[in-house]
Amino acid sequence: MELRYMGFEQTQNTRCYRFDQMVKGEPTVRLTITADLALFLEHRVRIQEGPTLCAGKLAADLAHSQLGKHQLTNDDLIAHLQARTNAEALESRGKRPRSAANARDTQATL
C-alpha cells in the first residue's frame, strides 16, 4: 500500500489533508484526515510537518482497520513531540536511532 499526498483544503482553523491510497491491482481510494491548526500552534509544531504527521496517522489507522473519519489529535502531536525529543537526545549522545532515520527518509519523499 502507498499513500500519496494530494494537498489540503482549509476551513477556518481546520485543515483537511487529502491522500490517495494505492494498492496494486485495486482502484485508488481518496482518504482525508483533519487537523486543528490550533494544536500545531499550542505544541509548537511546524505546519510543514502536517502532511507527514497525517500520513503516519492514516497508515496507522489503516493498519488497525480503522475506517471512517480520520483526525490528527492532541495525543498524536504529543506522541510526535516525545518521539522527536527522544531522537534528539539519542543524537546528542552520538547515537542515531534507526526509526528516526527512517522517519526523515519518509518525510523527504512526501
Sequence and secondary structure as in RCSB ss.txt:
>XXXX:A:sequence
MELRYMGFEQTQNTRCYRFDQMVKGEPTVRLTITADLALFLEHRVRIQEGPTLCAGKLAADLAHSQLGKHQLTND
DLIAHLQARTNAEALESRGKRPRSAANARDTQATL
>XXXX:A:secstr
 EEEEEEEEEETTEEEEEEEEE TTS  EEEEEEEEHHHHHHHT  GGGHHHHHHHHHHHHHHTT  S  EE HH
HHHHHHHHHHHHHHHHHTT   HHHHHHHHHHHH 
